[in-house]
Amino acid sequence: MRFLPSFVPSLLLVAAGAAQAASSWGFEDATLSVGSKKADKNVIKFGESSPPSETVRFGSSDSLKVLLTAKEDGKGKRPHQAFLVLQQPSTGLEAPFPMTVKESGKATVEIKQADLPVQLATSAEPLQASLVLASFGSSRGFNEPVFTVEVTREADAAPVVYEKPLRYGKLDEIHHIFRADPTSPPKTVSLVFAVAVAATVPAIFYAWFALGANAGHLSTAIGKAPLAHTVFFGSIILMEGVFYMYYSSWNLFQTLPVIGVVGVATLLSGTKALGEVQDRRLAGQR
């Protein structure tokens, strides 16, 4: 009998494994109600081993509601998966409906005929309703039929219409129509604005003389900084020419580089030219 001490621990491990494997999911306090707001609902109680004895009639205006308490190893608990599955026995077509479950295991699901696929909504044979309860861990899940449903439709109910599913495939060729390139305004409009701008030139010269501009210093300024004054004045005229070319024929990518070069020349020559004017002002010559 010396083998007995070594045999007892093995026996205990086998018993523990069998007890662990025996734990499974189930439910209790299950009720099934079918009806509409206009009529009283038919409430049926059922259990794991006592499904309803009669087929439940599910009308087009009815709602089918199932309430139960999910349990793991006899204790109320929230499973990871909880579904009520309606299946057509002859074809195997089925539609799962997820249940709303609380931490205590209280679960509910409500189904209307509009929620059913058209194949099940028009089924001529009763549908088999199965309950699926499962979660992580070693507990065996529950997946058993619990009742049967006969889908019926009232005479005044709208017929069920089959909607063709969306299929991805080759479509007809698309011909794009692009917007025409922007054009310049009419020459008449441009000429009117050009004349309006040119008419302000005499006003500018009048304002210069009214403010005390001294044209006699032109030779002195050019003599002290000929390059700066010439480039500065020439860059201003060149910038106007760039704008004219952009208006007449150039695009934006042709215009921007030229504007950048002319702008740099204007900045550098203008700094030198204004420095020369400031020197004469500080010397009291202006």
Secondary structure as UniProt FT lines:
FT   HELIX           3..22
FT   STRAND          24..35
FT   STRAND          42..46
FT   STRAND          56..58
FT   TURN            60..61
FT   STRAND          63..72
FT   TURN            73..74
FT   STRAND          75..76
FT   STRAND          81..87
FT   TURN            89..91
FT   STRAND          94..98
FT   STRAND          100..101
FT   TURN            103..104
FT   STRAND          106..112
FT   HELIX           113..115
FT   HELIX           118..121
FT   STRAND          127..134
FT   STRAND          142..151
FT   TURN            155..156
FT   HELIX           187..198
FT   HELIX           200..210
FT   TURN            211..212
FT   HELIX           215..217
FT   HELIX           218..224
FT   HELIX           226..248
FT   HELIX           252..282
FT   TURN            283..284
//
